[in-house]
Amino acid sequence: MPNPSTAGNADAAPVDLETRAGDTAHEALRLWLRLLTCTNLVEADIRSRLRQDFACTLPRFDLMSQLDRHPEGLKMGELSRRMMVTGGNVTGITDQLQQEGLVSREALPTDRRAYLIRLTPAGREAFSRMRARMRTGSSNCSRAWPTLTAARCSAFWAGSRPA
C-alpha cells in the first residue's frame, strides 16, 4: 500500500503523526500520536479486507456485529447509539441490508415510530463468514507484538476509557 506521506519523494522517510510532532514534543503526546497512527493503519487494513473479501464496508460490518450480539434485535435508535452515528446513517445501512435479505425490520406494536432490526438467517451466515475472516486477520496483526498479548493490551487500555 503506497504511503501518501512520502508520495513524490522516494528518498523521504515516512512521516506519520508521531514523526511530525518532532523530538521536542512531550512524551505523552508522542504516545497518543503513535496510537492514532497505529489505529489508522489497523482500520485501513480492516476496511480493505472487508471490501476485497466481502464487498462490505466497515459501518455495515459494525451494524451486523451489533445485531449478532443481540439476536433478539435492536431498535434503530439503540443501533445508532451503539455505533455512535446518526439515525440517518443507520437507516441507510439498514435499508441496504434489508434489500439484500441480511436483516429484517419489524414495527413494534407498542411504538409505531420504532422498528426492531434483526439479522436474518442469511445475515447470520454472512456475518459468521466475515467474523471468521476478520479474526484470522486480527491474529495475524497481533503477531507483531510478541511480548504483549491482546488480552494485556485490552486490560491496560480499558483503564483509559472515560467514565
Buried (B, 14 or more C-beta within 10 A) or exposed (E): EEEEBEEEEEEEEEEBBBBEBEEEBEEEEBEBBBBEBBEEEEEEBBBEBBEEEBEBBEBBBBBBBBBBEBEEBBBBEBBBBBBEBEEEBBBEBBEBBBEEEBBBBEEEEEEEEBBBBBBBEEBBEBBEEBBEBBEEBBEEBEEEEEEEEEEEEEEEEEEEEEE
